[in-house]
Every structure is written in C-alpha cells, then in structure tokens.
Amino acid sequence: MRWSISLRADGDRVMELAEIVELADAVAIHDGIASGMGTQSYSAQIVVEAPSSDEAVDKAIPIFEAAARTAGLPEWPVAWAESIADEEDLFE
C-alpha cells in the first residue's frame, strides 16, 4: 500500500528559503514536497510503500533524515509524523 507521510523536525533557528528548496530537491525522488521557510522547523511529505501506517512511518523517518542531511540541514529530531493512505489503494 502507498502512504503519504508528513514529517516535521523542530529546531532552534529560522529556516531560509534556499534551505527548504534544497530539502524539496532531496525529497523529490520520493514524490515529496517540503516546507518550513521562516519557521523554526522543516517539513516534508513523501510517499512510501508499506503494509501498514506504522511501518510506513518507520520507513519514512530515515528517508526524511537522509534528505535533510543531503540538503545540508541541521540534524534536528523528528517531532511529528502523520500517515495518510493513498486514496487509490483504499478503493482496490
């Protein structure tokens, strides 16, 4: 099943546009988008394949952390994660 996973890492400084653009580039391979400019956090929404919501989140966290490293972002802890099942999978 495909899951859309939203994740956020909170930190101690305001994120710049260029940093969020780098994160967006890093998550694009996972059908991802990024946000967080002007806040003390960065976020991404990515798509993963997994049998359950919990497993999808477990799979998404290291992908998110790796994307943040690739983007050169601070290694802040994941403060929030949420999963939503892909609508197409719900009706199969």
Beta strands, then each sheet from edge to edge (+ up, - down):
strand 1: 2-10
strand 2: 33-35
strand 3: 41-49
strand 4: 78-85
sheet 1: 2+ 3- 1+ 4-
end
